[in-house]
Amino acid sequence: PAAAEQLETLGRQVDVGVYREDGQQDVVKLVKHGLEAAAKARARTVLVDTAGRLQIDEEMMAELTRLKAAVGPHEILLVADGMTGQDAVRIAQGFHQALGITGVILTKMDGDARGGAALSIYGVTRAPIKYVGTGEKLDALEPFHPERMAGRILQQGDILTLVEKAQANVDEDEARKLAKKAVSKKGLDLQDFLGAMKQMQKLGPLKNVLGMLPGINPQVLKAAKVDDNRLKHVEAIVLSMTKAERTDPDLMNGSRRMRVAKGSGRTIQEVNQLLSQFKQMQKMMKVAGKPGAKLPFGPRFPGQYPGKKDRPMSTRIRLRKIGRKKLPLYRIVVADKESPRDGRFIEILGTYDPKQEGAKKIVIDVDKAKGWLAKGATPTDTVEALLKSAGVIAAAPKA
């Protein structure tokens, strides 16, 4: 009954009719009665929501098999939890063998799951993934784009989805006005700043938006503890100011700051921090608006690394000791520069044995090493010298 009531509540929110029969135990009869009611209402599409299960059992499968034979559905979609990993794959395989599913909907893709389950489910069922759930609200259901999911898995971002979200949710005229005012002599005031933040909130949780940007390490993003409530706190602080204070933040002396802190229910430190950050943003906006101005991230946009100076600093080629103290032996590995030196690495490129002589001293996969260097991985000074002696990096000509 609780599930049926929840469905009715959701149906009212999106103006979709829901058919239910309290006390009806025969699922096949219930669905047939629902189809008759839908035909009378001239509904062209009917969704049958069956009972959810975390584990596969024979009784449930027998019930679904009878339902399929009686109704003959055009589509059989499996809704799988994207956070359950290999369990989702096993459940998908079981459903597919019994029913022959025609598609999959993956939920909770806004969490730490990066989509590995999507690849595995398709691998065992060959059923296309049609939609992904990226939140708890009703509009957080997106069509599945395999190339974009691949980009998220490989930390290449998902700019297309971000652009689509912006086009659908952001007021283009308002955004154009803010952009024009940002580079003007007057610059943005706190009222404009609040408007820009509200526009950003329309794109969804800040953590999800940042996760769509290329080069963002999910572990670093997780450790950053992005708090969406912070935006609400900022809004409370700004709305506690007078119109004159929002227009000219320089009016904010000690007594005014204390009044705003009390009015917003935040601390005086938070008010000071907001005003300080806003001033920094104003300066950056004015610099960015000048012709020939240097951007904070250099002459190119993030993600473009054509030259040595523009290499990303996320990966490092370093040595990792594996031998004993008196018999040192090292692996040449590629590691995440941001991660602690706890022995984890991305890939082994070769070995370095200082006790050996000649070709046995450095054994390295040249193609792999050059590939990582081309991607922007930066070697330590010691590794750079080893790569030069191995001919991977061309030595500088002597003067």
ZAMARGU-4260 file (C-alpha; in steps of 0.2 Angstrom, whole numbers, plus 5000, padded with zeros to 4 digits):
<rodrens>
0) 5000/5000/5000 | 5014/5012/5004 | 5022/5010/4987 | 5005/5012/4978 | 5002/5029/4988
5) 5020/5035/4984 | 5016/5031/4965 | 5000/5041/4966 | 5009/5056/4974 | 5022/5055/4960
10) 5008/5054/4947 | 4999/5069/4954 | 5016/5079/4953 | 5018/5076/4934 | 4999/5075/4930
15) 4999/5056/4926 | 4985/5044/4931 | 4989/5029/4942 | 4978/5014/4943 | 4978/5003/4959
20) 4967/4990/4967 | 4970/4988/4986 | 4969/4970/4992 | 4972/4963/4974 | 4985/4949/4976
25) 4984/4943/4958 | 4997/4954/4948 | 4991/4948/4931 | 4973/4952/4935 | 4978/4969/4942
30) 4988/4974/4927 | 4974/4968/4915 | 4961/4979/4924 | 4974/4993/4923 | 4976/4991/4904
35) 4957/4992/4902 | 4956/5008/4912 | 4970/5015/4902 | 4961/5011/4886 | 4945/5019/4892
40) 4955/5035/4896 | 4963/5034/4879 | 4981/5033/4886 | 4993/5029/4872 | 5007/5023/4884
45) 5005/5012/4900 | 5019/5009/4912 | 5018/4994/4923 | 5028/4996/4939 | 5032/4979/4947
50) 5038/4975/4964 | 5057/4980/4967 | 5069/4967/4973 | 5087/4968/4979 | 5089/4949/4976
55) 5082/4937/4963 | 5070/4924/4969 | 5060/4910/4960 | 5043/4916/4965 | 5046/4934/4959
60) 5053/4927/4942 | 5038/4916/4940 | 5026/4930/4943 | 5035/4941/4930 | 5035/4927/4917
65) 5016/4925/4919 | 5014/4944/4917 | 5024/4945/4902 | 5015/4930/4894 | 4998/4938/4898
70) 5002/4956/4893 | 5015/4955/4879 | 5024/4972/4883 | 5033/4982/4870 | 5047/4986/4882
75) 5054/4977/4897 | 5065/4989/4907 | 5076/4985/4922 | 5079/4999/4934 | 5096/4995/4942
80) 5105/5004/4956 | 5122/5011/4949 | 5130/5010/4966 | 5128/4992/4969 | 5142/4988/4956
85) 5144/4969/4952 | 5127/4965/4961 | 5118/4975/4948 | 5127/4966/4934 | 5121/4949/4942
90) 5103/4955/4944 | 5103/4961/4926 | 5109/4945/4920 | 5096/4935/4929 | 5082/4946/4923
95) 5088/4945/4906 | 5089/4926/4905 | 5071/4925/4912 | 5062/4939/4903 | 5073/4946/4889
100) 5075/4964/4895 | 5075/4977/4881 | 5083/4991/4890 | 5091/4997/4907 | 5088/5012/4918
105) 5103/5016/4930 | 5099/5026/4945 | 5111/5035/4958 | 5123/5040/4944 | 5126/5057/4954
110) 5135/5048/4967 | 5153/5041/4968 | 5148/5028/4954 | 5157/5033/4938 | 5148/5021/4927
115) 5158/5005/4927 | 5141/4995/4930 | 5134/5003/4914 | 5148/4994/4904 | 5146/4978/4913
120) 5127/4977/4912 | 5128/4980/4893 | 5142/4967/4892 | 5131/4953/4899 | 5114/4958/4892
125) 5118/4967/4876 | 5102/4977/4881 | 5104/4996/4879 | 5105/5008/4894 | 5091/5020/4890
130) 5091/5032/4904 | 5101/5037/4920 | 5095/5044/4936 | 5106/5059/4942 | 5096/5064/4957
135) 5081/5062/4968 | 5070/5075/4959 | 5058/5070/4945 | 5067/5080/4932 | 5084/5071/4936
140) 5082/5057/4923 | 5093/5060/4908 | 5094/5050/4891 | 5110/5039/4892 | 5124/5044/4880
145) 5138/5031/4880 | 5152/5043/4874 | 5148/5055/4888 | 5148/5041/4901 | 5165/5035/4894
150) 5171/5053/4896 | 5166/5053/4915 | 5174/5036/4918 | 5190/5042/4910 | 5189/5059/4920
155) 5187/5068/4903 | 5171/5077/4909 | 5154/5079/4901 | 5154/5096/4894 | 5139/5092/4882
160) 5128/5088/4896 | 5133/5103/4906 | 5130/5114/4890 | 5112/5106/4888 | 5108/5109/4907
165) 5114/5127/4905 | 5103/5130/4889 | 5088/5122/4898 | 5089/5130/4915 | 5099/5147/4913
170) 5090/5163/4907 | 5101/5168/4892 | 5096/5186/4893 | 5100/5187/4911 | 5117/5178/4909
175) 5121/5190/4895 | 5118/5205/4905 | 5128/5198/4920 | 5143/5195/4908 | 5142/5212/4901
180) 5141/5220/4918 | 5155/5209/4925 | 5168/5217/4913 | 5161/5235/4914 | 5169/5249/4924
185) 5156/5247/4938 | 5157/5228/4939 | 5146/5216/4948 | 5138/5220/4964 | 5132/5208/4978
190) 5114/5208/4970 | 5121/5202/4954 | 5132/5190/4963 | 5116/5182/4971 | 5108/5181/4954
195) 5122/5172/4947 | 5122/5160/4961 | 5104/5156/4959 | 5107/5153/4940 | 5120/5141/4945
200) 5109/5132/4957 | 5097/5128/4943 | 5111/5117/4935 | 5109/5105/4950 | 5121/5100/4965
205) 5137/5109/4963 | 5147/5093/4965 | 5138/5086/4950 | 5142/5101/4940 | 5160/5101/4944
210) 5161/5082/4940 | 5156/5086/4922 | 5172/5097/4920 | 5187/5089/4912 | 5202/5084/4922
215) 5192/5084/4939 | 5198/5070/4950 | 5183/5062/4958 | 5194/5058/4974 | 5199/5076/4975
220) 5181/5082/4973 | 5175/5069/4986 | 5189/5075/4998 | 5184/5094/4995 | 5167/5091/5003
225) 5157/5103/4992 | 5143/5109/5002 | 5127/5115/4993 | 5120/5122/5009 | 5135/5135/5008
230) 5125/5143/4993 | 5110/5145/5005 | 5120/5153/5018 | 5128/5165/5006 | 5110/5169/5000
235) 5104/5172/5018 | 5119/5184/5021 | 5116/5194/5005 | 5097/5196/5008 | 5101/5202/5026
240) 5109/5217/5018 | 5101/5233/5013 | 5100/5238/4994 | 5113/5251/4997 | 5125/5238/5005
245) 5122/5226/4991 | 5126/5239/4978 | 5141/5246/4987 | 5149/5232/4999 | 5162/5245/5004
250) 5149/5252/5016 | 5150/5236/5026 | 5159/5242/5042 | 5160/5233/5058 | 5143/5237/5065
255) 5134/5233/5048 | 5143/5216/5047 | 5137/5212/5065 | 5119/5216/5060 | 5120/5206/5044
260) 5127/5191/5054 | 5113/5192/5067 | 5100/5194/5053 | 5106/5179/5043 | 5109/5168/5057
265) 5128/5166/5052 | 5144/5170/5060 | 5153/5187/5058 | 5168/5176/5051 | 5157/5170/5037
270) 5151/5188/5033 | 5169/5193/5032 | 5174/5179/5021 | 5160/5182/5009 | 5165/5200/5007
275) 5183/5196/5005 | 5180/5183/4992 | 5168/5195/4983 | 5181/5208/4982 | 5194/5195/4975
280) 5181/5190/4962 | 5178/5208/4957 | 5197/5211/4954 | 5198/5195/4943 | 5183/5200/4933
285) 5190/5217/4929 | 5207/5210/4924 | 5199/5196/4913 | 5188/5209/4904 | 5204/5219/4898
290) 5210/5216/4880 | 5225/5205/4881 | 5223/5200/4899 | 5231/5185/4906 | 5219/5172/4912
295) 5222/5164/4929 | 5225/5147/4921 | 5237/5154/4907 | 5234/5159/4889 | 5224/5143/4885
300) 5208/5135/4893 | 5210/5121/4905 | 5212/5105/4896 | 5223/5111/4882 | 5241/5106/4884
305) 5250/5109/4868 | 5266/5115/4876 | 5278/5110/4890 | 5272/5125/4901 | 5254/5120/4899
310) 5256/5102/4905 | 5243/5096/4917 | 5251/5092/4934 | 5239/5078/4939 | 5251/5063/4934
315) 5269/5061/4939 | 5282/5048/4933 | 5292/5043/4949 | 5302/5029/4956 | 5294/5016/4969
320) 5306/5006/4979 | 5303/4987/4979 | 5320/4979/4984 | 5328/4977/5001 | 5339/4990/5009
325) 5355/4982/5003 | 5349/4977/4986 | 5339/4992/4980 | 5327/4989/4966 | 5315/5002/4959
330) 5299/5002/4948 | 5297/5017/4936 | 5278/5021/4939 | 5265/5033/4934 | 5256/5040/4949
335) 5243/5053/4953 | 5252/5068/4960 | 5238/5073/4971 | 5237/5056/4980 | 5248/5052/4995
340) 5264/5041/4993 | 5255/5026/4999 | 5262/5014/4985 | 5247/5016/4974 | 5251/5019/4955
345) 5242/5020/4939 | 5254/5010/4928 | 5271/5002/4928 | 5283/5008/4914 | 5299/4998/4919
350) 5312/4995/4932 | 5328/5003/4938 | 5342/4993/4946 | 5357/5003/4951 | 5367/4988/4954
355) 5367/4982/4936 | 5377/4989/4921 | 5372/4993/4903 | 5355/4989/4896 | 5350/4979/4911
360) 5351/4994/4922 | 5336/5003/4915 | 5322/4992/4908 | 5308/5002/4901 | 5293/5001/4889
365) 5298/5016/4878 | 5281/5017/4869 | 5271/5018/4886 | 5283/5031/4893 | 5282/5042/4877
370) 5263/5040/4878 | 5262/5046/4896 | 5274/5060/4892 | 5263/5066/4877 | 5248/5066/4889
375) 5257/5078/4900 | 5264/5067/4914 | 5279/5075/4922 | 5294/5065/4928 | 5304/5068/4944
380) 5322/5075/4941 | 5329/5057/4944 | 5317/5049/4932 | 5320/5062/4919 | 5339/5059/4920
385) 5335/5040/4918 | 5323/5043/4903 | 5337/5053/4895 | 5350/5040/4897 | 5337/5027/4890
390) 5334/5038/4875 | 5316/5041/4879 | 5319/5059/4881 | 5331/5068/4870 | 5346/5075/4879
395) 5349/5094/4878 | 5363/5098/4866 | 5379/5103/4874 | 5385/5121/4871
</rodrens>
